[in-house]
Amino acid sequence: MILPSNLCFESTQEGIFEGIQSSFGFSDVPHVQYFLYLPVFCLYIYMTVLGNGLLLSVIYLVNTLHTPKYMIVFNLALTDLCWSTALIPKLLDTFLFDSRYIVYEACLSYMFFVWFFLGVQSWTLVIMAYDRCIAICFPLMYHSIVTKPAIVEMLLFVWVFISCLITCMVGFLNCLFFCGSVVIKSFFCDHGPTFHLACNDNSVNYITALVIITTVSFPPILIALTYICIAIALSRIASGQEGLKALKTCTSHLIIVAIFFLPVIATNMAVLRFSPPHQEGEGEPRIINPILAHTIPTLHNPIIYSLRTEEVLNSIRKLWKIFKK
């Protein structure tokens, strides 16, 4: 029997949260979560929404930024904004107001959007690496290879493919029976901790989890391959100064790749376990790492592409002068 619509899952953030508090010496302070999380997450939401909103607006309003490269940056900023919007409101509700229950359908929706935008983000970074690879390895052919229609097709394929994949992942959960515990040992409705609660055979869901993890974790391999090609191309450049100048065009992308994939891969490898964590303290990495994975990239991406990119800075100054008139 499938879970009824009025059945609720209870996540176990409270125990994990108390462990984090005591590690910082705040376990005896009443309502410490309000003093720690409210200003942090409010600042995070403010900076994420404002930063990505500004970047999206600048790219949309300035015609000189309507290029294949900034189409990819626009897509990255959009998925950053959607990803944080899908995750953070419920996370705030859980930590600040101890709202640890969620209905079954809402849990599945929550799971879908978090994983969907995670997948789109990871493959958007691959497309960005492809753009840099063509620009450095084949500079004379760049404008004929990396065109607006080509980038639109790539991005559209990513959105459709990831959507179909995550839909199957969530849909297979409806084949499971939940007759025992409905406590999800994660800070959101994560796929692995959820299907491990089932009483019947969940082998299909485990295989699906492997496919999803591969889909999300394979992009770093492709990105590494593109940078090997870039390194080979730069080694053939006679002037070291020219090679360094070309490499600087990749620094923003490399920073984003590092702060995005390192915590995400560390977290998602936990899904490969045949059972969710049961011992006290085992679940903490599933709490801390995803928070870092969801917070740091969405906060830093607009800053990196605004403050480190001369084109965007000039466009912001241009818009500021127009609006001041």
C-alpha positions in Angstrom: 0.0 0.0 0.0 1.3 3.4 -0.9 1.7 6.0 1.8 -1.6 7.9 2.3 -1.6 11.6 1.4 -2.1 12.7 5.0 0.9 10.7 6.3 3.9 12.8 7.4 7.6 12.3 7.5 9.5 13.5 10.4 13.1 14.6 9.8 15.7 14.4 12.6 17.3 17.8 12.4 16.8 18.4 16.2 19.2 15.8 17.4 21.8 16.8 14.8 21.3 20.4 15.6 21.9 19.9 19.3 25.1 18.0 18.5 26.4 21.0 16.4 25.4 23.4 19.2 27.3 21.4 21.9 30.4 21.2 19.7 30.5 25.0 19.8 29.6 25.2 23.5 26.1 26.6 23.0 24.0 23.7 24.1 22.9 25.4 27.4 21.8 28.7 25.8 18.0 28.8 25.3 16.8 29.4 21.7 20.3 29.6 20.5 19.2 28.5 17.0 17.4 31.9 16.6 20.6 33.8 17.4 22.8 31.6 15.2 20.7 30.7 12.2 18.2 33.6 11.7 20.8 36.3 10.9 23.0 33.9 8.9 20.2 32.6 6.8 18.6 36.0 6.4 21.9 37.4 5.2 22.3 34.4 2.9 18.8 34.7 1.4 19.3 38.5 1.0 22.7 38.1 -0.7 21.7 35.1 -2.8 18.4 36.6 -4.1 19.9 40.1 -4.5 23.2 38.9 -6.1 21.6 36.4 -8.5 18.8 38.8 -9.3 21.2 41.6 -10.1 23.3 39.3 -12.3 20.2 38.1 -14.2 18.9 41.7 -14.6 22.2 43.0 -15.9 22.6 40.1 -18.4 19.0 40.6 -19.6 19.2 44.4 -19.9 22.6 44.9 -21.5 22.7 43.8 -25.1 26.5 43.4 -25.2 26.1 40.5 -22.7 23.8 38.6 -25.0 26.5 36.2 -26.0 26.8 32.4 -25.6 29.1 32.7 -22.6 26.7 34.9 -20.7 23.7 32.8 -21.7 25.4 30.0 -19.7 26.1 32.4 -16.8 22.4 33.5 -16.9 21.3 29.8 -16.7 23.7 29.2 -13.8 22.4 32.3 -11.9 18.8 31.2 -12.6 19.3 27.7 -11.3 21.2 29.1 -8.3 18.2 31.2 -7.4 15.7 28.4 -8.0 17.8 25.9 -6.1 18.0 28.1 -3.0 14.3 28.9 -3.2 13.4 25.3 -3.3 15.5 24.4 -0.3 16.0 27.3 2.1 12.4 28.3 3.1 11.7 24.8 4.5 15.1 24.6 6.0 14.5 27.9 7.9 11.1 26.6 9.0 12.7 23.5 10.4 15.6 25.0 12.3 13.9 28.1 13.6 10.4 26.9 14.3 11.1 23.2 15.0 8.7 22.3 12.2 10.0 18.7 11.5 7.0 17.3 9.7 6.1 17.3 6.0 3.3 15.6 4.1 4.2 12.8 1.7 3.4 14.8 -1.6 5.2 17.8 -0.4 8.2 15.6 0.5 8.3 14.3 -3.1 8.0 17.8 -4.5 10.8 19.0 -2.2 13.0 16.1 -3.3 12.3 16.7 -7.0 13.2 20.4 -7.1 16.3 20.2 -5.0 17.7 17.3 -7.0 16.6 18.7 -10.3 18.3 22.1 -9.9 21.4 20.3 -8.4 21.6 18.3 -11.7 21.0 21.3 -13.9 23.7 23.3 -12.1 26.3 20.6 -12.3 25.8 20.1 -16.1 25.7 23.9 -16.7 29.2 24.0 -15.3 30.2 21.3 -17.9 28.8 23.5 -20.7 30.8 26.4 -19.2 33.9 24.3 -19.3 33.2 23.4 -22.9 32.9 27.1 -23.7 36.3 27.8 -22.1 37.9 24.8 -23.8 36.8 25.9 -27.3 37.8 29.5 -26.7 41.4 28.5 -25.7 42.0 25.4 -27.8 40.3 26.6 -31.0 40.2 30.4 -30.8 39.8 31.0 -34.5 36.8 28.6 -34.7 35.1 29.7 -31.4 32.4 31.9 -32.9 31.5 29.3 -35.5 31.3 26.5 -32.9 29.9 28.2 -29.8 26.9 29.9 -31.2 23.7 31.0 -29.5 21.6 28.2 -31.0 24.1 25.6 -30.0 24.1 26.8 -26.4 20.3 27.0 -26.3 20.2 23.4 -27.5 22.7 22.2 -24.9 20.9 24.0 -22.1 17.5 22.8 -23.2 18.7 19.2 -23.4 20.1 19.4 -19.9 16.8 20.8 -18.5 14.7 18.1 -20.3 17.1 15.2 -19.5 17.5 16.0 -15.8 13.8 16.6 -15.5 13.0 13.1 -16.9 15.7 11.5 -14.8 14.5 13.1 -11.5 10.9 12.4 -12.4 11.7 8.7 -12.7 13.6 8.8 -9.4 10.7 10.3 -7.5 8.1 8.2 -9.3 9.8 4.9 -8.3 9.2 5.9 -4.6 5.5 5.4 -5.2 6.2 1.7 -5.6 7.4 1.4 -2.0 5.6 0.5 1.2 6.4 2.5 4.3 5.1 0.4 7.2 7.8 1.2 9.8 9.6 4.3 10.7 8.9 7.5 8.7 11.8 9.5 10.2 14.1 10.7 7.5 17.7 11.0 8.7 18.5 14.1 6.7 17.9 17.8 6.7 15.5 17.6 3.8 13.6 14.9 1.9 16.7 13.3 0.5 16.3 10.3 -1.9 18.6 7.8 -0.2 17.3 8.2 3.4 13.8 8.1 2.2 13.8 4.9 0.1 15.8 3.1 2.8 12.7 3.4 5.0 10.7 1.1 2.8 9.6 -2.3 4.0 9.6 -4.0 0.5 12.3 -4.4 -2.1 14.0 -1.2 -2.9 16.6 -2.4 -5.3 15.2 -0.4 -8.2 15.5 2.7 -6.1 19.0 1.9 -5.1 20.0 1.5 -8.8 18.2 4.8 -9.5 20.3 6.4 -6.7 23.5 5.1 -8.4 22.3 6.6 -11.7 21.5 9.9 -10.1 24.8 10.1 -8.3 26.7 9.2 -11.5 24.8 11.9 -13.3 25.6 14.5 -10.7 29.2 13.3 -10.1 30.3 12.7 -13.7 30.5 16.4 -14.6 33.7 16.9 -12.6 35.4 14.2 -14.7 34.3 15.9 -17.9 35.5 19.3 -16.5 38.8 17.8 -15.6 39.2 16.4 -19.1 38.5 19.8 -20.7 41.1 21.5 -18.5 43.6 18.8 -19.5 43.0 19.9 -23.1 43.3 23.5 -22.0 46.6 22.8 -20.3 48.0 21.0 -23.4 46.9 23.9 -25.6 48.5 26.5 -23.2 51.8 24.5 -23.1 52.1 25.0 -26.9 51.8 28.8 -26.6 55.2 30.3 -27.1 54.6 33.3 -24.8 54.1 32.4 -21.1 52.4 35.8 -20.6 49.8 35.0 -23.2 49.2 31.6 -21.7 48.7 33.2 -18.3 46.3 35.7 -19.7 44.3 32.9 -21.3 44.3 30.9 -18.0 42.9 33.9 -16.1 39.7 33.7 -18.2 39.1 30.3 -16.5 39.7 31.2 -12.9 36.1 32.2 -12.1 34.9 28.9 -13.5 37.5 26.9 -11.6 36.6 28.6 -8.3 32.9 27.8 -8.8 33.6 24.2 -9.7 35.6 23.7 -6.6 33.1 25.2 -4.1 30.2 23.5 -5.8 31.5 19.9 -6.3 33.7 19.2 -3.3 30.9 19.3 -0.7 28.3 17.8 -3.0 30.3 14.8 -4.0 31.3 14.1 -0.4 27.6 14.2 0.6 26.1 12.2 -2.2 28.6 9.3 -1.8 26.7 8.5 1.5 23.8 7.4 -0.6 25.9 4.4 -1.8 25.5 2.9 1.7 23.0 0.1 1.9 21.4 1.5 5.1 21.0 5.0 6.4 23.0 6.1 9.4 21.6 5.0 12.7 24.3 5.7 15.2 24.5 9.0 16.9 26.7 11.4 15.1 26.8 9.4 11.8 24.2 11.7 10.3 26.1 14.9 10.9 28.0 14.9 7.6 24.7 14.5 5.8 23.6 17.7 7.5 26.7 19.9 7.5 27.9 19.0 3.9 24.6 19.7 2.2 24.2 23.0 4.0 27.6 24.0 2.7 26.9 22.6 -0.7 23.7 24.6 -1.0 24.8 27.8 0.7 28.4 28.6 -0.5 28.0 28.3 -4.4 24.7 30.2 -4.6 26.2 33.0 -2.5 29.6 33.2 -4.3 28.6 32.7 -7.9 27.1 36.1 -8.5 30.0 37.7 -6.5 32.5 35.9 -8.6 30.9 36.8 -11.9 30.2 40.4 -10.9 33.4 41.4 -9.2 35.9 39.3 -11.2 34.4 40.0 -14.6 35.2 43.4 -16.2 32.4 43.1 -18.7 29.8 42.7 -16.0 31.3 45.5 -13.9 31.2 47.9 -16.8 27.6 46.9 -17.6 26.6 47.6 -14.0 28.2 51.0 -14.2 26.5 51.7 -17.5 23.1 50.8 -16.1 23.7 52.8 -12.9 24.4 55.9 -15.0 21.3 55.3 -17.0 19.1 54.9 -13.9 20.6 58.0 -12.2 19.5 60.2 -15.0 
